[in-house]
């Protein structure tokens, strides 16, 4: 991947960045509802209502972003596949979150470099 990125022109980089975002956007959307639709009925949980409640939580972005900010987004950013073009989209979906002051006391919660 590093070689592909290194050899890519601007148009190819934009296409790879958009592709990466699209894949992660789909993954993010599916992980919320699929598991709940599968397991919810067994435990009497309404998947749609729980998803709406979860997405409405004030700290939703902080909780949701943990799985992406640990490895995936830092690696994509290091490859040049998260730029100002897509960063706001990742934030809007709760996949990228600035943890601010907490990052100084809990390093693994820091914003990707």
N, C-alpha and C positions, 0 to 999 in steps of 0.2 A: 504494500500500500504506500509506503514511503516513497518508493521509486515512482509509482504512478502519479503521486501528488507532485513530486519533484519535477517530473517531465510534463505535467499538465499545463496548458495555457489557461488564461482567465476564464474562457467559456467553459472549458472542461472542469475547472475547479468549481465554478458556480453550479454546474450540473451535478457534480459529486456532492456538493454541500446540500443542494436541494434534495437529492436522492436520500442522503443520510437523514435529513430532517423528516422526510416523508415516511421512511421506515420506522423511525423512533416515534413519530406522531401516531402511527397506526398501532405500534406496540403499546404505547401509553394508553390509548383509548381502549384497546382490547383488554389489557390487564385489569382495568377497573371493573368491567361488566362481565366478562366471560366467566371468571371464577365464581362470582356471585350468582350468576344464572345457573351454574352447575351445582354449586353447594347450597345455595340459599333455600330452595324448597325443602331440603332435608332437615334444615334447622329452623324453618318457619321465617325465613328472612325474605323480604321483598327487595329484590336486587335493584330495581329502578329507584325506589325510595331511598335505599341506603346509599346508592351512588350519588343521588342528588344531595343528600345530607352531607356526605363526605366532601363533595366538590364545593359545598357552601361553607365549609369550615374556614375560619380566618387564617389558620396556619396550614391550609392544604398544600400550598406550593412548597413550603418548607419540608413537610413530611414526604411529599411525592418526589421531590427532587433528589433525595438521598441516594436512591438507586442509580440515578443517572450521573450524579456529580462525583461519585466515588471513582469510577474508571472510564465509563463511556464518553462523557462529554470532555473530560480533560484530554483523552486521547484524540478525539476529533478536533479539539481546539489546537493541539500540538501539530496535527496534520494540516491545519489551516482550513478545516471543514466546519468550523463554527466561527463565524465572523459577525460583524455588525449587521450583515444582511439577515441572518437567522437568529441571532441572539435574542431579540425581542420576542420572536415567535416561541422559542423554547421557554422564555419567562412566562409568556401568556398561558402556556399549557401547564405551567407548574413543574417544568422539568429542569429549570435552572433558577436558582434562588440565591440571593446575596444574604449570607448569614451574619453579616456585620460584626458587631462586637463579640458574639459568641465564637467567631472564628479564631480569636486570639487566645481563648482558653481551651477550645476544642479544635485542634488543627484539622482534623478530618472533616470538619464542617465548613472549612473555608471555601470561598468562591473559587472556581477553577481558574488557573493561571492563564 
